Amino acid sequence: MKLSYFPILCLLFALDIPSPVIAADDIVPFVMQLTRPGDNYGHRRALLQIDKVLDDLGEKQLKIEVVAYENGIQALLENNKETSQLVTKLANRGVTFKACRISMRAWNLQEDEFPLEIEFVPAGAPEVIRLQMLGYKYWRP
């Protein structure tokens, strides 16, 4: 029995299913949860991933917010030799960084230990969920 795909193709074209192609002027928002420890350059690698994605896909195509809590809060510290320059570079490229106040209290950290580019949120996990509810896509390195 020979099966013809022509009727199926005609049906698919007739349904006019929208294409997942993103227009050039659309900005796609992403939220990155940064909670892992910095062992083996984990924080640095996560920030380098952002830098590479911005290089490849374009700063004007993406809006990236990094929410750091638990062990990830250490990545945003001004005196972190592995990440401080990357945080500044990425902030200059439009990436938003948010530090969780609960994690700050757990690690006994103060606002003045973070660079000026850092925003502060009451809690990290609810912030990640809130951004997803606003349409941000989730990205965990």
N, C-alpha and C positions, 0 to 999 in steps of 0.2 A: 504494500500500500504506500503510495507516494503522497507525502503531506505537502501542501502548498502554504507557504508563509505569507503570500500576497494579501489574503483577507485580514490576517492579523496586523500586518504593517499598515494597511488602510485604516483599520480601527484605531490604531495608536495615533496616526496622524489626525484622524477625525476628532479624537479626544482633546487635542491641543494641550497636552501636558506642559506646564511651564518649565523652562530650562533652569537648571541650578546656576547658570552663569551669573556672575556678579558684575554689575555695571562698573565702569572705570571710576565713577565718582562716588560709589558707595564705600562707606567706611565700615569695616567689620570689627566689632568690639570683642576683646578677649579678656578674661580674668585668669591670672595665673596664681595658683595657691602655692606659696613657698613655706613648707613646714619641715622639710627634711633637715637633718644635720649637715654641717659644712664639711664633714669628713670626706676625704678624697676629692676635695675641691667641688663638692656638690653644689654649693651656692654659686660659685664662679661659673660652673658649667651651665647652670640654669640661666644666668644672666647672659652668658655668651650665646646661648640658644636664641634668646630674644634679639640680640644684636644681629645674628645671622638671619633670622626671619625678617627683620626690618630691612636688611640689605637685599634679600632675595625678593620680597613681596612689596616693599615700599612703605615708607613711613606714612604716606598719605592714604594708604589703603587700610591701615590697621590702627586700632586704638587698643592699647594694652595697659591693663592695671594689674599690678603685682600686690597681692595681699600677703604679708608675712606675719606668721604667728608660730607658736611653739618654738622649735629650734631655728626655724627660718628667720626669726627676728634678728638673729646675729648678723645676717647678710646685709642688713641696712645700717649697721653702726658706722659712724664716721671714721672710727679708728680700725676698721676691718681692712687690713692690707690687701686681702684677696679680692675684695668687691667694691671698695669705696669709689675708686675711679670709674668702674663700670656703672655703678649707680648714677653717678653724675653724668656720664656720657649718655646713658639711656634716658635719663630725665630730660636732657637737652634734645633728645630725639623724640620727645613726646610721651614717654612711658611714665605712668603715674605709679608711685610707690606708697603703700599704706602699711603702717605698723599697728599691731594690735596692742591696746593698752593692758589687756589681761596678761599677755605674755611679757609686756614690759614690767609689770608688777612682779611676775613670777621670777624674772631674771634680775630684778632690782635695777631697772634701767630708767633713765630720765630723758625727757625730750631733748635736752641740750647735748646728749650723746649721739644724736642723729643729725645728718646734714639737713639743710633748709629745705631740700627737695621732698622730704618725707612728710606725708600727711598721717594723721593719727585717727584711728577708729576705735570705738569702744571694745569691739570683739571681732576677731578675724573670721571665724567660720560664718557667722551671720552676714558679714559683709560680702563674702564670696557668694552666698546664696542670694542675697539682695541683688547683686549685680547680674546674676543669672536670671533672676525674675525680670530684670530690666532688658533682657535680650542678649547679654554677654555670653559668649561661648566659653566653656570651661577648658582650661589648659593646665595640666599638671606635669611638670618636667620629670 
